[in-house]
Amino acid sequence: MKAILINATERSVKEVDIKGDLKSWYDQIGCDMVEVACYLPSSNMLLVDEEGMLKSPTHFFEFNKNVLAGNGLIVGTNDDGDTSSATLSVDDILLNVKFYDKQELHNIIYQ
């Protein structure tokens, strides 16, 4: 199934193919626990590392005015609540994402 990976370290947004199971989410995000950061239009959701802020993160991304640590993965949902392919495009996501490293974020907060 199609998903969209927001890679904070590489500062990139790209489409990826995943199996749609929990392990594939962990592998793409680089974590052991995921949580839904937000629900998006067209039955999509943004998944992130549930423990991201506890791991002394050095790379962040801002999405819809929320700053999140580490990587994110956008997947779709269906009417039954199961995951499906993302229906948003990479271009849709690029309009709403900004990347920061630890120093850049510090400068924004304490300017």
One Martini backbone bead per residue (centre of mass of N, CA, C, O) as a GRO file, in nm:
protein
  111
    1MET     BB    1   0.101   0.033   0.014
    2LYS     BB    2   0.052   0.370   0.025
    3ALA     BB    3   0.288   0.611   0.147
    4ILE     BB    4   0.411   0.891   0.352
    5LEU     BB    5   0.734   1.013   0.404
    6ILE     BB    6   0.874   1.192   0.681
    7ASN     BB    7   1.212   1.302   0.672
    8ALA     BB    8   1.396   1.480   0.898
    9THR     BB    9   1.693   1.421   0.829
   10GLU     BB   10   1.656   1.459   0.500
   11ARG     BB   11   1.432   1.655   0.423
   12SER     BB   12   1.178   1.462   0.328
   13VAL     BB   13   0.926   1.370   0.075
   14LYS     BB   14   0.782   1.038   0.024
   15GLU     BB   15   0.697   0.767  -0.146
   16VAL     BB   16   0.580   0.450  -0.012
   17ASP     BB   17   0.600   0.101   0.034
   18ILE     BB   18   0.373  -0.097   0.228
   19LYS     BB   19   0.204  -0.342   0.415
   20GLY     BB   20   0.038  -0.216   0.687
   21ASP     BB   21   0.188  -0.288   0.930
   22LEU     BB   22   0.342  -0.222   1.221
   23LYS     BB   23   0.633  -0.288   1.127
   24SER     BB   24   0.634  -0.091   0.884
   25TRP     BB   25   0.605   0.159   1.053
   26TYR     BB   26   0.856   0.129   1.225
   27ASP     BB   27   1.061   0.120   0.992
   28GLN     BB   28   0.998   0.401   0.869
   29ILE     BB   29   1.023   0.575   1.138
   30GLY     BB   30   1.209   0.450   1.373
   31CYS     BB   31   1.047   0.251   1.588
   32ASP     BB   32   0.832   0.101   1.871
   33MET     BB   33   0.613   0.343   1.871
   34VAL     BB   34   0.288   0.456   1.787
   35GLU     BB   35   0.111   0.758   1.684
   36VAL     BB   36  -0.142   0.981   1.646
   37ALA     BB   37  -0.111   1.313   1.558
   38CYS     BB   38  -0.320   1.325   1.303
   39TYR     BB   39  -0.592   1.415   1.115
   40LEU     BB   40  -0.678   1.406   0.774
   41PRO     BB   41  -0.776   1.454   0.489
   42SER     BB   42  -0.918   1.198   0.317
   43SER     BB   43  -0.858   0.965   0.518
   44ASN     BB   44  -0.601   1.052   0.702
   45MET     BB   45  -0.281   0.987   0.877
   46LEU     BB   46  -0.042   1.075   1.131
   47LEU     BB   47   0.256   0.911   1.212
   48VAL     BB   48   0.448   0.862   1.517
   49ASP     BB   49   0.668   0.870   1.767
   50GLU     BB   50   0.577   0.830   2.090
   51GLU     BB   51   0.902   0.871   2.195
   52GLY     BB   52   1.050   1.111   2.051
   53MET     BB   53   1.100   1.321   2.299
   54LEU     BB   54   1.273   1.094   2.476
   55LYS     BB   55   1.537   1.072   2.251
   56SER     BB   56   1.696   1.320   2.192
   57PRO     BB   57   1.629   1.499   1.955
   58THR     BB   58   1.753   1.648   1.622
   59HIS     BB   59   1.482   1.607   1.451
   60PHE     BB   60   1.227   1.801   1.279
   61PHE     BB   61   0.870   1.868   1.226
   62GLU     BB   62   0.628   2.069   1.064
   63PHE     BB   63   0.264   2.025   1.098
   64ASN     BB   64   0.018   2.222   1.117
   65LYS     BB   65   0.174   2.371   1.373
   66ASN     BB   66   0.330   2.100   1.449
   67VAL     BB   67   0.585   1.977   1.648
   68LEU     BB   68   0.796   1.699   1.554
   69ALA     BB   69   0.967   1.408   1.625
   70GLY     BB   70   1.114   1.295   1.365
   71ASN     BB   71   0.920   1.084   1.193
   72GLY     BB   72   0.667   1.036   0.933
   73LEU     BB   73   0.339   0.876   0.857
   74ILE     BB   74   0.116   0.843   0.582
   75VAL     BB   75  -0.214   0.717   0.601
   76GLY     BB   76  -0.493   0.549   0.542
   77THR     BB   77  -0.854   0.522   0.578
   78ASN     BB   78  -1.141   0.352   0.645
   79ASP     BB   79  -1.466   0.289   0.746
   80ASP     BB   80  -1.345   0.056   0.955
   81GLY     BB   81  -1.037   0.170   1.046
   82ASP     BB   82  -0.854   0.082   0.841
   83THR     BB   83  -0.583   0.064   0.659
   84SER     BB   84  -0.453   0.254   0.378
   85SER     BB   85  -0.396   0.427   0.128
   86ALA     BB   86  -0.287   0.715   0.051
   87THR     BB   87  -0.455   1.017  -0.085
   88LEU     BB   88  -0.229   1.189  -0.071
   89SER     BB   89   0.024   1.396  -0.171
   90VAL     BB   90   0.333   1.514  -0.169
   91ASP     BB   91   0.247   1.805  -0.240
   92ASP     BB   92   0.050   1.839  -0.006
   93ILE     BB   93   0.268   1.811   0.216
   94LEU     BB   94   0.481   2.029   0.130
   95LEU     BB   95   0.284   2.273   0.206
   96ASN     BB   96   0.299   2.168   0.545
   97VAL     BB   97   0.622   2.150   0.566
   98LYS     BB   98   0.889   2.166   0.813
   99PHE     BB   99   1.237   2.187   0.892
  100TYR     BB  100   1.446   2.084   1.182
  101ASP     BB  101   1.685   2.140   1.394
  102LYS     BB  102   1.778   2.196   1.707
  103GLN     BB  103   1.889   2.487   1.660
  104GLU     BB  104   1.657   2.605   1.495
  105LEU     BB  105   1.442   2.562   1.714
  106HIS     BB  106   1.575   2.725   1.934
  107ASN     BB  107   1.576   2.998   1.781
  108ILE     BB  108   1.267   3.020   1.759
  109ILE     BB  109   1.193   3.006   2.063
  110TYR     BB  110   1.452   3.225   2.155
  111GLN     BB  111   1.411   3.516   1.987
   0.00000   0.00000   0.00000
